[in-house]
Amino acid sequence: MTGTVHVTRPREHIVHLEIDSPPMNALGRAMCANMLEALEVAEAGTEARVVVITGRGPAFCAGADLKERGNPSDGAAGSPVGVGGFGRVLARLGAMRLPTLAAVNGHSIGGGFELALACDLRIASTNARFAGAGVNVGLMASTYRLPRLIGVARAKALLLTGLPSDAVQAEQWGLVTALHPPEDLAGAALDLAARIASRAPLSVEASKRTIDAAMHLSSAQADELAATELAILTRSQDHREALVAFREKREPKFTRS
């Protein structure tokens, strides 16, 4: 079974992508193509405002499919994690215009760990497990995103040992921002996504864009970028609507304009 990525729209402005590749939701070549297509569908048009990603069954994602690595003595054997089809998925996810939320429902291992890290936000069920398992299979991953998220020392503790982290430690270290019982995770993810989707879309996208860019800029450069973005936002219809709604003591109705 190749598997698929189910694309649904459970609430207004929310696209839900569910990885379905039993038994552990690994992303082989075909599944990477499916995921890339799903991300394109999610971001097409202007109706969607948030993308939620989760896995079906007991796992979030086990990363690249090691069964497709081929014969190690074959120079054409599968590309390392982070290169090739799986690397394109990570790059596309990281470049998304829309905010992305990983609802980690179970095991998030190796490249699946990296997939969660590539999302803007992460929440998890209490039975979630995280493992930067590159050293367990003679590879490496998460060396860029993880240190920026939880710090160098903690990242090394995970990545040099290949040991798993349970949900409680993941929350304590800032890997995820909230934990929920397994049966409540889907609803909590949609509630959080709905809150984001209810905010001014252009502002949300500009905030995401500026935060991501500011990680690589000096303070002066970040200030300049923020000023440029704010100059555009102050002229938006959504900003004018927010001011009117404030005066009229009602919730604004944002239209992404």
C-alpha positions, 0 to 999 in steps of 0.5 A: 500500500502506497498510502495517501494524504487526505485533504479535508476542510473541517472548518472555515479557512482551515485545511487539514492534511492527514498522512495515511501510510500504514503502519507508521506513516513513512514518506516514501517517494510516492508519498512525498509526491502526494504530500507536495501535491497536498501542500499545493492544494492547501495553499491554492487560492485565498480561502485557506488561512491555516494548514493543520498536519497530522497522522492517521493511526498510531504515528504522526510520521516516521520520516523517509521510508528506509525500505526505499534506500536500496543496496547500501553498496549501490551509489544510486541508493536512496538519498539521505534524509533531507535530500531528494523527495523528502527534502523537497517536502520539508523545503515546501513546508518551510516556505508556506505562505500560510501558517502551519500547525503540526498536531503530533498524535503519536510517534514523530521519528527521524524525518517525521521529527523534522516534518513537525519542526518545519511547521510553525506551531506544534501541539501534541497528544500525551502519548506522543514521542519524538526522536531525532533518530539520524544517528541510529541509522547512520544519518543525521537530521534536525541539525538546523531547526532543532537548535534554534527551537530548543537551544544547542545543548538540548538539541545535542542531547537528543541528536547525538544520542538518538534517544526519544523524548516523551510528550512531557519533556517535549513541552518542557523543552519547547518542542510543543506548546501544549499537550492534550489527551489523545481523544482531544487533540484533533479538536484542540488543533482545530480550535487553535487553527480557528483562532489563527484563521479568525485574525487578519490574514495579511497580518498573520502571513506578514508576522510569519514572514517577518519572524522567519526572516528576523532569525537571520537578520541584525536588529537594524535589518529586522526593524527595517523589514518590520517597518516595510511590512507595517507600511503595507498593513496600515493601508489594508482594508482589514486594518481599516475594518479593525479600527471601525470594529473597535469603535463599534465594539464588535468583532472585525470581519477580515477579508484578506484585503 
